[in-house]
Amino acid sequence: MKIKIPNRDIQSMAQDGDAILRSLQNNSMPIIDLFVRESIQNSLDAYLSPESPVEVQIKHGSFNGISLGNYLEKLEDTVPKSKSDFISITDINTTGLDGAVVGDKEELDKSNFHKLIFNIGKQQTSQHAGGSWGLGKTIYFKLGIGIVIYYTKIHSGEERLLVSLIENQNDESTRLLRESERGIAWWGSDLDKEGNLLPISDPSEIASFLSVFGLTRFEDGQTGTSIIIPYIKSDCSKKTEGYWENSYIEKIEMAVQRWYNPRISNRDYPQINGLPYLTIQVNGQRISPIEFAPTFANFRSLYEAASRKIGDDEQGIVVKEVSNFRSITPNMKIPVGYLAYKIVSSKQLEMYAPNNLPSPLKFIGSGKTSKSREYGHSIIAYTRKPGMILNYSADINSWLKKDLDLGEDNYMFALFVPNSDQRMHDDYFTSYENIESYLRATELSDHSSWIDLDGYTIVKRIRERVSTILCTSFDSHKKSENNSISMSLARKYGAILLPNTTIKNKSTRKNNGVRKKNNFGKFCIKETKLLVKGLIQVRFELIQKVDEEGILSLEVVTQSGKLDFEKWTNEFGGTIKYPLCIENVIYDEKSEDESTIKDFCEIKENQYSIRFKNLSDKEILLNGDLYIKAMDEKFTFDLSFRAITS
């Protein structure tokens, strides 16, 4: 196959390989789960018709490394030559990667083929889409050694095959393609006269290539896409406490149940949501709801009840309307969504002999909770139209404000399903057509939660109503919570959030080229609070010497060091949004001597930093509250206060 090592042309990504991979850090979820969530969502977004189920086939197998290396120009001698593992995921009854292969910018911006392979980060436009052709797609490159193979067949009958590489060009120990300074390359049939890489389209050549993995071409009349990831990293099958951790196949099967239990073989899905249902095979074995682990079988039943908008006495399921709020939708009588919940005993979850299954906390991937075992546990999940569970929240959290007195042997499962098609109020209608479109816009890049957009509190109020419904439905067990919120926040958001933390001023002052110890004031964090998910209040104290000027900056902690907004923009070219911003700053109105802020301090603010200047003839003390919003919680952040000297 012919190689293309990119320059700065229309088929080139803006970042280098290391920057792309570094921007995708999500340490809160196993890599297999990220792969399952992302890849199946891509398949569902590409459905052909609501009447035809999307068929997904996942395969784990082995191949001969030499056979693959012989196809890849300039990698013949660097790829592993031994027998290696691969994972492939194929979808059928989907559009395939259609759109232009080459063309002008307008044509390529509409091309799914171009966006997925050459332009990671391009947004999907369908309102029912689970996400975008975005940064999450690079999970494919992190699962293996950086090589990903794309094979697709579109409605015209055309077949396309192309190979892509994204690797850390700075890591000499793992680097495959030393000729690429950027760590990016593609392989196809040939380059056209403009230098654009063309995919392999000859059926016999495609069949020969796929045979390396024991895979075959799409049949006549079929359309879809296969993504093949060779050289799977060995640490992906590391064993943990769950019995499903013994192999890739079991891990994949459990991840499929964990995240897609509402939509798998749900034949009512087209009627409920106007979208096709999902069928999945893993190594040829179909995953069926009747074989779900008890935890996920129960969440499936909750979804079905919430969709019907009525409870099920036989299964002990209660369904409640989550009432609307003023100014959200034009009709206050129509609920914003439905909450289904039930009590499940340890016996029903098969936690006793002979099955001895683990706790549902292990099944959902959460081994830690806010409470001890004897009070039972509450697990709340939420989803929207694409049918993927966004996340599970255990015990006290933003969805549940109090402990529920469930008894030692019981668990409470709850699932919130929004009334997706409900039209938004005119105040919101210009930006968001309905509740579904708003919730989609609030999701993080890995689609793991909803965080309200600036100026809105829809998600916040939904959570509050869900918590109220559950707390009023059960006897609350009052339990003293002695855990320090600052310490819990520190674990989640980084060292910045430790109370009574003093950030010493950094200075660039030099005298005859020799750096001297500074004698400036200090910035001290007195207290922190998590107000809502992603919004942190920081109580601070600033001491400034006479004539001192300083700048307080947000910083994201990365493998390359701490990046403020300017460094982040230089690193990622402005294509990846800075994940932090200063939402608001409120200063105490008066100082100890009753003078106002403006009497002694000049303050200049923007979204990412604040500049302070002491205008008085004495040392000043300034107190206030800084509100920081973290749009992407997989990053750790810090605060830096630097003195500016002449």
N, C-alpha and C positions, 0 to 999 in steps of 0.2 A: 504494500500500500504506500501511496505517496504521502510524505509528511509535509505539514505546513507549520513552521515556527513563526508565530505572529509578530508583526510590527504594529505600528499604530494605524491600522486601516479599519474599515467598517466591520470586518469580521473579528476584530480583536477586543477582548475584555479590557476595561480601563485599569484594573489592578493587576499586580503580579500574583503568581501562585500563592506565595506565603501570605500576602495580605488577604486574599480571598478565603483561604483556609482559616486564618486567624480570626476573621470576623464572624465565624460560625460557631464559636464556642458555646456549647450548652452542656454543662456538667451535671445538670440536675436530672437527666434522663438517660437511660442506657442507649448505646448507639444502635442496637437492633430495634428498639422502640422508635427512635427517630427515623430510621430507615422505613419501617412499616408504616408509620404515620404519613410520612412525606410521599412515598412512592404510591401507596394506595390512593391517597388524596389526588395525586396527579392523574391517576387512571379515572377516578370518578368525575373529575372536572372535564374529561374529554369524552363523555358519554355521547352516543349517537342519538338515542331515542329513549324516552321514559319507559316504553313498552319492552325494551330489550335489556336484560340485566347486563351489567358490566361484569365480565368474567376476568378474574385475576388468577394467574398461575405463578407461584413462587417455587423456585427450585434451588436446592443446594447440592452441589456435586463437586467433582474433581476433574482436572484436565492436565494435559502435558504442557508444561511451560515452554518447552522448545517449539512446539507446534504454533503457539501464539506468537512467540518472538520472531519467527520466520516471516510473519506478515507485516511487522512494524519496522519500517525503515529507521535506522539509527538506534534501535533498541534491541537488535538481534543479540548483542553480547551483554546487555545490562539487565534485562528482565530475568527473574529466577527461572532456571531451566528444569527444576525438579517438579514432581507432581504437586499441584497446588489446588486449593479450594476456590470455588466461585459461588456467587449467588446471582440468580437472574429473576426478574419479575416481568411478566408478560400480561398485557391487557388485551382483551378482544371485545368487539362491539364498541369500539371507541374510534375517534376520528383519525388516530395516528398523528404523527408529527407533520401536519400539512402546512401549506404556505410556501412562499418562494424560497428557493435555495440561494439564488443570487438576485440582485436587483437594487433599486434605489432605497434610500433610508425609509421612505414611507411604506414601501412594500415589505421590507424586512421587519419593520416594527409590528406588522400584522402577522408575521410568519411564526407559527409555533415551533417549527423546525429551527429557525434562526435564534429565537429567544431562548430556547432551552439549551442549545449547544454552544452558541456563540455570544449570547448576551444574557448571562445570568443576572437576575434582578428585575427583569421586565415584568410589569404587573399584568395579571389576568384581568379581563374586563367583565366576564360573566358574573352576574349578581349572585349566582348559586355556587360560584367557585369557592373551594376551600382556602385558596391562597393565591400566590403569584408564581410566575417562573422566577422565583426569587432565590435568595441566599440559602434557603433550606435545601435546595437541590444539590448543594455541594456535599451533603451527607454521603452521597454516592462516592465521592472522591476520598472521604475520610474512612469509609468502611474498608477499603482496600489500600493499595499502594499508590493510588492516584490515577489509574487507568479505568475508564468507563467506556463501554461500547453501546451505541444506540442503533437499533434496527427497527424500522417502521414500514408499514404499508398503509397507503392512504386510499381514498375513495376512487381515484382514477385508476387504481391498480398498480401505480408506481411503488417500487420498493426502494428504500434508502438505507445504507449502512455507513456509519462513520464512527471513528474512535477518537476519544478525547483524553488529554492528560492535564491534570492540575496538580502540581507538587510544590513543595517548599524548595525554591531554588537556592536557598542559603544553607540547607542541611546537606553537607557533603556525605554524611553517612547513609542517607536514603535516596539521594538524587539519582534519577534514571537517565535524564537527558541533559548532558552537560552543554550541549550546543545551544540550549535555550536559556538565555539570561533571565527570562521572566518566569520560568517554570510552567509554561503553558505550550501545548502543541495539539495538533489534530492530524488524523490520518484518513485519507479518502482515496478516490480513484485517480484524480489528477487535478492540476491547477489549470484554470482557464486563462485566457490571455490577459485578464485584469489581475490575475493572482489570487482569485477566489478558489477555495477548495471545494471540489465537487464530491458528493458521496458516491459510494459504489451502488450501482443500480442494476447490474446484470444479475439475474436470478441464480445462475450457476455459480458465479463468484460468491454470492451471498451464502448459498447453500454450503459451499466448501468451507467458508469461514465459520459458520455456525456449527459445523460438524466437529470442530475442535472441542466444543462443550457438549456435544451430544444433543444439540438443539436443532430444530427444523424451521423452515420458512412458514409463513402464514399460508393457510389453505385458500383455494379459490373462494372468493366471496367474503373472506374475512378481512377486517381492517384492525389495526392496533399498533402497539409499540412494545418492544422488548428492550430492557436495559440489563446489561450483563456487567457484573463487577468481578473481575478476576483478582487473584492473589489476596483473598480475604485475610485480614490480620488474625493471628492465632489467639490474641488475648480477648477476642470478641466472644469466645466460648468459655470464658472463665466461670467456674462453678461458684454459686452462692447458695443461700439456704433453700430456695425453691427447687422442687423436684424437676421443674421444667428447664433448669439451667444446665442440664446434662449435655445438651447438644444444640446446634444451630436450629434444627428443625423444631424441637420443643420450644425453644425461646421464641421463634417466629410465630408458631401456633398460638402461644400464650399472648404475645403482643397483639396479634390480630384480634383475639377475643377481648383483650383489655380495652382497645381503642375503637373497634368497629362493631361491637355487639349489637347496637341498635339496627344496623343496616344489613347484616349478613343474612341472606336468604329470607328477607322480610318482604313477602309478596304484597303486603299492604302499602309498602313504601311509595310506589308510584301514585296511588290514590291519595295518600296523605300529603305528600310533598311535591308531586309532579316530577319526581326524579326516579331513575331506575334503581332496583335493588342490586345487591352485590353478592356475587358468588366467589368463593376463594378455594383454591386447591394449593396444598403445600406438598411438594414431591408426589403429586398425583392423588393425594388423599383430600377429599372435600371436607371442609370445616363446616359442621352443622350445629345449629343452636341446641339440639338435643344432647350434644356432647360437650357443651360449654361447662367450664368449672362452675360450681354452685354460685360463687360470687357474681360472675358475669351473667349467668342465667337469670339471677334475680334482677340485675340492672336492665337486662333485656325486657323482662316482664314489666318493669317500671316504665320503660320507654313506650311500650305498647299501650299501657294504661293511660299515660299522659297524652299520647296521640289520640286516643279515643275520647279523652277528656272525662273519663268516668272511672271510678275505682273498681276493685275486684275483691268482693268479700271473701271468696273462696281462697284467694292467695293473700288476703290480709292487706291489700294495697289501698291506700287512701289517696285521692287526687283532689287537690285544692287549686282554685284559681288564684293566681298572683295578680292582685288588683292593679288597675291602671293608675297613673298619676296625672295630675293636672299638667297640661301643656305638652305631654309626650305624644299622644295620639288624639285625633279629633273626637273620638267616641269613647268617653270615660267608662261606658258600660262593658266594653270589650276588654277582657284581661290582657295583660302584657305577656302572659305565658301561663304554664301549668306546672305544678309541683306534685310529683308522685312519690310517696314514701311508704315504708313498711318496716316492721320489726322482724328480724331474722335471728333464730337461735343458733348457737354453736352446733347443735345436733343437725339442724337443717343444712348447715354449711359443711357437714361431714368432717368436723374437726376431731371427732372421737373415733375410737377403734370401730371397725377395722381399717377405715380409710385414713384417719389421722391427717387430714389436710391442714395446711398452714392457715394462719389467720388471714382474713380478707385484706388486712393491711399489707401483708406480703404480696397478695395477688395484685393489688393496685400499685405496688411498687413504693409503698410508704411504710418504712419500719419504725418511724418516730411519730409520736403524737404529743399533744399538749397535756395528757392526763395518764394516770396509772391504769392498769388493766382492770381493776375490780369494778370500775364504774361502767364498763361496756364502752363501745365506740360508735361514733356517728361518722358516716361517710357520705358526702354530697358530691354529685357529679353534675356536669352541665354540657349541653350539646346544642347544635343548631342544624340547619337543613342538610349539610353534607353528611351528617350521620356519624361523625367522628366525635367520641368523647374528648372534650378539650382537656379536662383534668379532673382529678379526684381530690377532694379536700377532706382531711380527717379531723374530727373533733373541733375545738375552738379555732375559728378562722374568720375570714371576712364574710363567709356565708352562714356562720353559726356563732352567735355571741355568747352563748352559755352552754354549760354541760347539760346533757339530757340524762335524767335518771332512768336508765334502761335495765338495770339489773346486771349482775356479773356475767350472765350467760347469753346476753342478747347483744345484737348490733342493730343500728338503725341505718338503712340505706335510703337515700333520697336522690331524685333526678329532676333537674329543672329543664323544661323544654319551652323555648320562647314561641310566642304567637307570631311567627316570622313574617307573614304576609300583611300584618296589621300596618296600615298606612300611618306615616308619621304626621304629626301636627304641622301646620303650615310654617311655623317658626323653624322647623327642622327640614321641611320637605325639599327645600332648594338643594340641600346637600345629600340627604338620605331619603330614599324612596319609602323604605319601610324599616321595621325593627331589625330584620335580617341584615340589611345593608349597613345599618349602624353598627351592629355587633361585629360584623365581619371587619369593619374599619378599625375596631378597637383591639383586634387580636395582635398579639406579639408575633414576631417573625416566625417562631416555631409553633404558632397557633395553640399555645398552652394556657392562655387565660384571656379574659376581657379586662381592659383598663380604659376607663372613660377618656374620651378626647377632651381637649381643653375647652372649658366652658360648659361641659355637660356632666350630668350626674345620673344618667339612666342606669348604668350598671350598678352604681352604688345603691340606688333605691331598690333595684331588683333584689340585690343581696339582702338589704335590710328587711324587705317584705318576706323573703324566704326564711330568714332567721326568726322573724316574728311568728310566722305560721308554725314552725317547728317548736319553738320555745313555748308557745301557748298550747300546743298539742300534747306536750309531755310535761311531767313534773320535773322542774329544773332541780338538779342537785347542786347546792351551793358549795363551792369548794374554793378555799383560799388559794390564790395564785401568787406565789412568792417569786416566780421567775422574773428576773429583771428584763423589762422590755428592751432596754438598751443592749443587753447582752444578746438577746434573741435577734435583734436587728443587726448587731455586729456580725453574727454568723451569716446573715443573709446579704447584707449590703457592704460589709467590709469594715476596716478599722476606723474609718471616719466616725462611726456611730457610737463609739465608746464614750461614755460621759466623762466630763472633766478632762478632756483631751486638749492639750495645748499644742497649737501648731506654730512652731517657731518661724519667724520671718527668714526668708531666703533673700540674700542680697548679692548684687554684683559689684558692690563698691570695691575699688582697688586703689592702692596708693603706691605709685611707682612700680606697677605691675605685680605687687604683692597683695594677696587677699587678706583683709583684716577681719577679725572677729567683730560681728555687728553688735550694736547696742540699741536695737530697735525694740518696739513694743511687741505685743503678742496677740494672737487670735485664739480664743479658748472656747471649746464646745462644752456647754454646761449641761445640756439635756437633749435627748432625742425622742421622738414619738413617731410611730407609724400610724398615720391618720387613716388612709385607705391603701389598698395594695398599690405600691409604686410611688406613693406620695409621703415624703418624710419631712417632719418639722424638726429643725435644728435650732435650739436656743443657744445664742452665742454671746460672747463678751469680747470686745475689741479694745485694746489699750494701744494708743499711739503717742509717740514722743512729739515734741515741738517740731513743726515743719515736716513731719514724716508723711510720706505718701506710699500707699500700698495697694496691691490688687489681690483680691480673693478669687480663685478660679476653681471650677469643677475639673476633675481629672478622671479619666477612665483607666483602670489598671489592666494592662495587656501584657502579653509575653515580651513586647518590645519596650516595656516601661510604662510610665504614666503619661497619658496623652490628654492635653487640654484641647479645646475646640480647634485652635489653629493647627496644632500638631496632628490631630485626627484628620482634619481636612487635607493636609499635606500627605498623610499616609494613605488615605483611601480615595483621594481625588474628588471628594464631595458627593460620591454616588451612594455611600452608606451613611445614613443619617446619624448624627451624634445622639447617643442614647440617653442623654441627661439634659435637663434644663432647669433654670431657676424659675420656679412658678411664681413666686412672690417673696417680697421682703417687707417685714413690718418692724419699724424701729421704735424703741421706747421714746416717747415724745420729749422727755426732759432728762437732763443729767442731774447729778447730785446737787449742783449749785443752782438748779432751776433754769439754766439756760437751755434754749432749744437746739435741736440738731444743727439747723442752718447757721446758728451763731458760731459754731466751732468746727464744723466738718463739711467738706464738699464731697458729694457722693454721685458717682456716675455708674449707672447699671445697664447691663444687657442680659441676654438669656443665659450667658455662660460665665460671666464674671462680674465683680463689683469693684469699683475703684474708690478708695477712701483717701482724703487728704485733710490733715489737721491744719486748720486755719488759725488756731488760737496761739497764745503765747505760753501755753502750759500743756502738760500731758493730759490727754482726754480719755474718758471711759465711755464706750458706746455699747449698749445692749440692744438686742433685737431677736427676731425670729426669722429664720431663713427656711423657705419651703422649696424642697428639691423634688423634681419628678423624674423617676427612672422609667423610661419607656420600654426598656429591655432588661429584664432582671437577671439575665445570664451574665451580665458584666458586674464586676466589683468597681466601686468608685471611691474617690478620695477628695479631700479639699486641700488646696495649697494657698498659703498666704505669703506673698513675696513683697518685700519692700522695694520701692523704686527710688533709686538714688541718681543724682547727677554726676 
